Amino acid sequence: MNESVANYPLIAIVGPTAAGKSDLALVLAERLNGEVVNYDSVQLFRGFNVGSGKLPPAERRGIVHHLLDRLEPTDVFNAGDYRREALKVLADLRSRGKLPVFAGGTGLYLRALLMGLFEGPARSEALRERLRVMAERRGREFLHRLLARLDATAAARIQPRDTQKLIRAVEVCIVARQPISAMHASGRTALEGYAVSKIGLNPPRAQLYDRINRRVERMFATGLMDETQALAHHPDAARIKPLSALGYRQACAVIDGTMTREEAISATQSATRHYAKRQLTWFRHEEDINWFEGFGDDPQVQSRILVTLGRTPVTAGKGALASPAVSPVL
Protein backbone atom coordinates (compact mmCIF):
# COMPACT_ATOMS: atom_id res chain seq x y z
CA MET A 1 0.00 0.00 0.00
CA ASN A 2 1.45 3.36 -1.02
CA GLU A 3 1.62 5.68 2.00
CA SER A 4 1.82 8.78 -0.20
CA VAL A 5 -1.65 8.30 -1.71
CA ALA A 6 -3.90 11.31 -1.06
CA ASN A 7 -6.81 9.27 0.32
CA TYR A 8 -5.31 6.42 2.29
CA PRO A 9 -7.88 3.71 3.17
CA LEU A 10 -9.25 3.41 6.70
CA ILE A 11 -12.00 1.10 7.96
CA ALA A 12 -14.13 1.90 11.02
CA ILE A 13 -16.45 -0.78 12.44
CA VAL A 14 -19.39 0.54 14.46
CA GLY A 15 -22.38 -0.94 16.23
CA PRO A 16 -23.68 -1.95 19.66
CA THR A 17 -21.78 -3.86 22.30
CA ALA A 18 -21.76 -7.67 21.79
CA ALA A 19 -22.33 -7.28 18.02
CA GLY A 20 -19.03 -8.98 17.16
CA LYS A 21 -17.01 -5.90 16.17
CA SER A 22 -13.73 -7.36 17.49
CA ASP A 23 -14.23 -10.61 15.55
CA LEU A 24 -14.95 -8.72 12.34
CA ALA A 25 -11.92 -6.48 12.88
CA LEU A 26 -9.68 -9.55 13.16
CA VAL A 27 -11.00 -10.99 9.90
CA LEU A 28 -10.64 -7.74 7.98
CA ALA A 29 -7.14 -7.15 9.36
CA GLU A 30 -6.10 -10.71 8.42
CA ARG A 31 -7.53 -10.55 4.92
CA LEU A 32 -6.51 -7.00 4.10
CA ASN A 33 -3.04 -6.66 5.63
CA GLY A 34 -4.28 -4.48 8.46
CA GLU A 35 -3.86 -3.83 12.14
CA VAL A 36 -6.62 -3.16 14.68
CA VAL A 37 -6.99 0.18 16.45
CA ASN A 38 -9.16 0.30 19.57
CA TYR A 39 -11.62 3.14 20.22
CA ASP A 40 -13.21 1.78 23.41
CA SER A 41 -12.54 4.15 26.30
CA VAL A 42 -12.29 1.47 29.02
CA GLN A 43 -10.03 -0.88 27.06
CA LEU A 44 -7.38 1.84 27.00
CA PHE A 45 -6.75 1.22 30.70
CA ARG A 46 -4.54 -1.49 32.13
CA GLY A 47 -6.29 -3.87 34.51
CA PHE A 48 -9.72 -3.51 32.91
CA ASN A 49 -9.93 -6.73 30.94
CA VAL A 50 -12.89 -8.95 31.79
CA GLY A 51 -15.48 -6.23 32.24
CA SER A 52 -14.43 -4.25 29.17
CA GLY A 53 -14.60 -7.26 26.83
CA LYS A 54 -10.94 -6.77 25.92
CA LEU A 55 -9.76 -9.51 23.57
CA PRO A 56 -7.01 -11.53 25.32
CA PRO A 57 -3.62 -11.56 23.52
CA ALA A 58 -3.92 -15.30 22.86
CA GLU A 59 -7.12 -14.68 20.86
CA ARG A 60 -5.75 -11.90 18.66
CA ARG A 61 -4.32 -14.39 16.15
CA GLY A 62 -1.06 -12.50 15.82
CA ILE A 63 -2.80 -9.33 14.63
CA VAL A 64 -1.27 -6.21 16.15
CA HIS A 65 -3.73 -4.20 18.30
CA HIS A 66 -3.16 -0.53 19.10
CA LEU A 67 -4.42 1.69 21.95
CA LEU A 68 -5.04 -1.16 24.38
CA ASP A 69 -3.58 -1.10 27.89
CA ARG A 70 -2.02 2.31 27.29
CA LEU A 71 -3.10 4.02 30.52
CA GLU A 72 -2.75 3.55 34.26
CA PRO A 73 -6.10 3.18 36.06
CA THR A 74 -5.84 6.65 37.63
CA ASP A 75 -4.89 8.46 34.40
CA VAL A 76 -7.21 11.14 33.05
CA PHE A 77 -7.98 10.77 29.35
CA ASN A 78 -10.53 12.43 27.10
CA ALA A 79 -11.63 12.54 23.47
CA GLY A 80 -9.00 15.11 22.59
CA ASP A 81 -6.28 12.89 24.05
CA TYR A 82 -7.68 9.98 22.07
CA ARG A 83 -7.51 11.92 18.82
CA ARG A 84 -3.87 12.84 19.39
CA GLU A 85 -2.90 9.24 20.17
CA ALA A 86 -4.91 7.81 17.26
CA LEU A 87 -3.29 10.23 14.81
CA LYS A 88 0.13 8.95 15.91
CA VAL A 89 -1.01 5.37 15.29
CA LEU A 90 -2.38 6.29 11.86
CA ALA A 91 0.91 7.89 10.88
CA ASP A 92 2.77 4.72 11.92
CA LEU A 93 0.41 2.38 10.04
CA ARG A 94 0.56 4.57 6.95
CA SER A 95 4.37 4.60 7.00
CA ARG A 96 4.36 0.78 7.04
CA GLY A 97 1.63 0.33 4.42
CA LYS A 98 -0.85 -1.22 6.87
CA LEU A 99 -4.62 -0.84 6.74
CA PRO A 100 -6.09 0.78 9.91
CA VAL A 101 -9.15 -1.16 11.15
CA PHE A 102 -10.87 0.71 13.98
CA ALA A 103 -13.11 -1.23 16.36
CA GLY A 104 -14.70 -0.20 19.65
CA GLY A 105 -17.80 1.25 21.20
CA THR A 106 -17.04 4.81 22.30
CA GLY A 107 -18.67 6.76 19.51
CA LEU A 108 -17.36 10.08 20.82
CA TYR A 109 -13.76 8.92 20.40
CA LEU A 110 -14.32 7.84 16.81
CA ARG A 111 -16.17 11.07 16.04
CA ALA A 112 -13.32 13.07 17.59
CA LEU A 113 -10.84 11.36 15.27
CA LEU A 114 -12.85 11.59 12.07
CA MET A 115 -14.63 14.92 12.55
CA GLY A 116 -12.32 16.72 14.95
CA LEU A 117 -13.03 18.56 18.19
CA PHE A 118 -13.71 22.16 18.95
CA GLU A 119 -11.17 24.11 20.97
CA GLY A 120 -13.13 24.73 24.14
CA PRO A 121 -12.03 26.69 27.20
CA ALA A 122 -9.81 25.10 29.83
CA ARG A 123 -11.56 23.14 32.57
CA SER A 124 -12.67 25.12 35.61
CA GLU A 125 -12.54 22.64 38.47
CA ALA A 126 -14.14 25.11 40.86
CA LEU A 127 -17.11 25.66 38.56
CA ARG A 128 -17.41 21.95 37.83
CA GLU A 129 -17.52 21.18 41.55
CA ARG A 130 -20.29 23.75 42.08
CA LEU A 131 -22.25 22.20 39.23
CA ARG A 132 -21.75 18.70 40.68
CA VAL A 133 -23.05 19.83 44.05
CA MET A 134 -25.97 21.53 42.32
CA ALA A 135 -26.83 18.29 40.51
CA GLU A 136 -26.69 16.31 43.76
CA ARG A 137 -28.88 18.77 45.68
CA ARG A 138 -31.36 19.84 43.02
CA GLY A 139 -31.24 16.91 40.58
CA ARG A 140 -29.83 16.37 37.10
CA GLU A 141 -33.03 17.75 35.60
CA PHE A 142 -32.21 21.16 37.08
CA LEU A 143 -28.86 21.14 35.25
CA HIS A 144 -30.65 20.20 32.05
CA ARG A 145 -33.08 23.11 32.46
CA LEU A 146 -30.14 25.43 33.10
CA LEU A 147 -28.44 24.24 29.92
CA ALA A 148 -31.68 24.72 27.98
CA ARG A 149 -31.64 28.38 28.99
CA LEU A 150 -27.98 28.75 28.00
CA ASP A 151 -28.04 26.63 24.84
CA ALA A 152 -31.31 25.03 23.69
CA THR A 153 -29.56 23.20 20.82
CA ALA A 154 -27.09 21.47 23.16
CA ALA A 155 -29.86 20.65 25.65
CA ALA A 156 -31.84 18.92 22.90
CA ARG A 157 -28.85 16.66 22.16
CA ILE A 158 -27.87 15.76 25.74
CA GLN A 159 -29.96 13.37 27.81
CA PRO A 160 -31.14 14.82 31.17
CA ARG A 161 -29.56 11.85 32.97
CA ASP A 162 -26.08 12.37 31.44
CA THR A 163 -24.62 14.42 34.29
CA GLN A 164 -21.05 14.45 32.99
CA LYS A 165 -21.98 15.92 29.61
CA LEU A 166 -24.41 18.36 31.21
CA ILE A 167 -21.72 19.70 33.54
CA ARG A 168 -19.22 20.14 30.71
CA ALA A 169 -21.79 21.83 28.45
CA VAL A 170 -22.91 24.28 31.13
CA GLU A 171 -19.29 24.92 32.11
CA VAL A 172 -18.31 25.79 28.51
CA CYS A 173 -21.34 28.04 28.03
CA ILE A 174 -20.52 29.98 31.21
CA VAL A 175 -16.75 30.20 30.78
CA ALA A 176 -16.79 30.93 27.03
CA ARG A 177 -19.87 33.16 27.30
CA GLN A 178 -21.35 31.59 24.19
CA PRO A 179 -23.35 28.43 23.36
CA ILE A 180 -21.29 25.27 23.21
CA SER A 181 -23.26 24.20 20.11
CA ALA A 182 -22.00 27.29 18.24
CA MET A 183 -18.43 26.43 19.22
CA HIS A 184 -18.92 22.85 18.05
CA ALA A 185 -20.21 24.05 14.68
CA SER A 186 -17.36 26.43 13.99
CA GLY A 187 -14.27 24.86 15.50
CA ARG A 188 -13.79 21.35 14.10
CA THR A 189 -10.97 20.14 11.88
CA ALA A 190 -11.90 16.86 10.21
CA LEU A 191 -9.43 14.07 9.46
CA GLU A 192 -7.81 14.68 6.09
CA GLY A 193 -5.98 12.39 3.71
CA TYR A 194 -7.99 9.24 4.40
CA ALA A 195 -10.78 7.45 2.55
CA VAL A 196 -12.95 6.19 5.41
CA SER A 197 -15.20 3.15 4.99
CA LYS A 198 -17.65 2.84 7.88
CA ILE A 199 -19.10 -0.62 8.47
CA GLY A 200 -22.11 -0.86 10.78
CA LEU A 201 -23.32 -4.05 12.48
CA ASN A 202 -27.04 -4.24 13.30
CA PRO A 203 -27.91 -7.68 14.74
CA PRO A 204 -31.51 -8.73 15.41
CA ARG A 205 -32.48 -7.11 18.70
CA ALA A 206 -33.65 -10.26 20.50
CA GLN A 207 -30.48 -12.15 19.59
CA LEU A 208 -28.32 -9.20 20.60
CA TYR A 209 -29.98 -8.97 24.00
CA ASP A 210 -29.52 -12.72 24.50
CA ARG A 211 -25.82 -12.35 23.74
CA ILE A 212 -25.54 -9.44 26.14
CA ASN A 213 -27.20 -11.43 28.92
CA ARG A 214 -24.91 -14.40 28.38
CA ARG A 215 -21.81 -12.20 28.12
CA VAL A 216 -22.59 -10.56 31.46
CA GLU A 217 -23.08 -13.93 33.12
CA ARG A 218 -19.72 -15.02 31.70
CA MET A 219 -18.02 -11.87 33.00
CA PHE A 220 -19.18 -12.49 36.55
CA ALA A 221 -18.25 -16.16 36.28
CA THR A 222 -14.76 -15.64 34.86
CA GLY A 223 -13.07 -13.04 37.01
CA LEU A 224 -14.92 -9.72 36.98
CA MET A 225 -15.29 -9.72 40.76
CA ASP A 226 -11.59 -10.48 41.34
CA GLU A 227 -10.59 -7.85 38.79
CA THR A 228 -12.82 -5.22 40.42
CA GLN A 229 -11.65 -6.18 43.91
CA ALA A 230 -8.04 -5.57 42.92
CA LEU A 231 -8.87 -2.19 41.39
CA ALA A 232 -11.07 -1.15 44.33
CA HIS A 233 -8.13 -1.75 46.70
CA HIS A 234 -5.86 0.57 44.71
CA PRO A 235 -4.48 3.35 46.99
CA ASP A 236 -6.15 5.95 44.75
CA ALA A 237 -9.30 3.96 43.93
CA ALA A 238 -11.46 7.09 44.24
CA ARG A 239 -9.61 8.55 41.23
CA ILE A 240 -10.15 5.50 38.99
CA LYS A 241 -12.86 6.73 36.65
CA PRO A 242 -13.38 3.42 34.72
CA LEU A 243 -14.64 1.80 37.94
CA SER A 244 -17.90 3.58 37.19
CA ALA A 245 -18.21 1.77 33.84
CA LEU A 246 -20.80 -0.92 33.18
CA GLY A 247 -20.12 -4.11 35.07
CA TYR A 248 -17.47 -2.58 37.29
CA ARG A 249 -19.99 -0.25 38.91
CA GLN A 250 -22.28 -3.17 39.76
CA ALA A 251 -19.35 -5.33 40.92
CA CYS A 252 -18.32 -2.49 43.27
CA ALA A 253 -21.85 -2.55 44.69
CA VAL A 254 -21.44 -6.25 45.50
CA ILE A 255 -18.12 -5.52 47.22
CA ASP A 256 -19.75 -2.68 49.18
CA GLY A 257 -22.63 -4.94 50.19
CA THR A 258 -25.32 -2.80 48.55
CA MET A 259 -26.15 -5.49 45.96
CA THR A 260 -26.14 -9.27 45.87
CA ARG A 261 -24.25 -10.97 43.09
CA GLU A 262 -27.52 -11.96 41.42
CA GLU A 263 -28.83 -8.39 41.62
CA ALA A 264 -25.58 -7.11 40.13
CA ILE A 265 -25.79 -9.51 37.20
CA SER A 266 -29.38 -8.53 36.49
CA ALA A 267 -28.62 -4.81 36.82
CA THR A 268 -25.61 -5.10 34.50
CA GLN A 269 -27.63 -6.98 31.91
CA SER A 270 -30.36 -4.36 31.95
CA ALA A 271 -27.94 -1.42 31.84
CA THR A 272 -25.94 -3.00 29.02
CA ARG A 273 -29.07 -3.56 26.93
CA HIS A 274 -29.96 0.12 27.37
CA TYR A 275 -26.38 1.07 26.49
CA ALA A 276 -26.58 -0.97 23.28
CA LYS A 277 -29.72 0.95 22.31
CA ARG A 278 -27.97 4.26 22.98
CA GLN A 279 -25.00 3.17 20.87
CA LEU A 280 -27.28 2.36 17.94
CA THR A 281 -29.01 5.72 18.32
CA TRP A 282 -25.62 7.47 18.36
CA PHE A 283 -24.32 5.72 15.27
CA ARG A 284 -27.60 6.18 13.43
CA HIS A 285 -26.84 9.90 13.48
CA GLU A 286 -23.44 9.36 11.85
CA GLU A 287 -23.14 9.78 8.10
CA ASP A 288 -22.01 7.32 5.41
CA ILE A 289 -22.30 4.10 7.41
CA ASN A 290 -22.89 0.94 5.40
CA TRP A 291 -25.13 -1.15 7.68
CA PHE A 292 -25.23 -4.95 7.73
CA GLU A 293 -27.83 -7.09 9.46
CA GLY A 294 -26.22 -9.70 11.68
CA PHE A 295 -23.18 -10.29 13.88
CA GLY A 296 -19.55 -9.64 13.03
CA ASP A 297 -18.52 -13.21 13.85
CA ASP A 298 -20.93 -14.64 11.26
CA PRO A 299 -18.91 -15.85 8.22
CA GLN A 300 -21.77 -14.90 5.87
CA VAL A 301 -21.84 -11.35 7.22
CA GLN A 302 -18.06 -11.18 6.92
CA SER A 303 -18.25 -12.31 3.30
CA ARG A 304 -20.90 -9.71 2.46
CA ILE A 305 -18.77 -7.00 4.01
CA LEU A 306 -15.67 -8.06 2.08
CA VAL A 307 -17.66 -8.06 -1.15
CA THR A 308 -19.06 -4.61 -0.37
CA LEU A 309 -15.61 -3.25 0.37
CA GLY A 310 -14.58 -4.58 -3.04
CA ARG A 311 -17.23 -2.43 -4.71
CA THR A 312 -16.17 0.83 -3.06
CA PRO A 313 -13.20 3.01 -4.05
CA VAL A 314 -11.30 0.96 -1.47
CA THR A 315 -11.34 -2.52 -3.00
CA ALA A 316 -10.36 -5.89 -1.60
CA GLY A 317 -7.90 -7.77 -3.73
CA LYS A 318 -6.15 -11.10 -3.29
CA GLY A 319 -5.36 -10.96 0.40
CA ALA A 320 -4.82 -7.24 0.03
CA LEU A 321 -6.49 -3.88 -0.07
CA ALA A 322 -6.13 -1.51 -2.96
CA SER A 323 -7.73 1.41 -4.71
CA PRO A 324 -7.11 2.86 -8.16
CA ALA A 325 -4.41 5.04 -6.57
CA VAL A 326 -3.06 2.52 -4.05
CA SER A 327 -0.67 -0.27 -4.83
CA PRO A 328 -1.80 -3.73 -3.66
CA VAL A 329 -0.37 -4.88 -0.35
CA LEU A 330 2.19 -7.63 -0.77
Sequence and secondary structure as in RCSB ss.txt:
>XXXX:A:sequence
MNESVANYPLIAIVGPTAAGKSDLALVLAERLNGEVVNYDSVQLFRGFNVGSGKLPPAERRGIVHHLLDRLEPTD
VFNAGDYRREALKVLADLRSRGKLPVFAGGTGLYLRALLMGLFEGPARSEALRERLRVMAERRGREFLHRLLARL
DATAAARIQPRDTQKLIRAVEVCIVARQPISAMHASGRTALEGYAVSKIGLNPPRAQLYDRINRRVERMFATGLM
DETQALAHHPDAARIKPLSALGYRQACAVIDGTMTREEAISATQSATRHYAKRQLTWFRHEEDINWFEGFGDDPQ
VQSRILVTLGRTPVTAGKGALASPAVSPVL
>XXXX:A:secstr
  TT SSEEEEEEE  TTS HHHHHHHHHHHTTEEEEE  TTTTBTT  TTTT   GGGSTT  EESSS B TT 
   HHHHHHHHHHHHHHHHHTT EEEEE S HHHHHHHHH         HHHHHHHHHHHHHH HHHHHHHHHHH
 HHHHHHS TT HHHHHHHHHHHHHHTS HHHHHHHS     SEEEEEEEEE  HHHHHHHHHHHHHHHHHTTHH
HHHHHHHTSTTGGG GGGGSTTHHHHHHHHHTSS HHHHHHHHHHHHHHHHHHHHHHHHTSSSEEEEES TT HH
HHHHHHHHHHHSSSEEETTEEEBTTB    
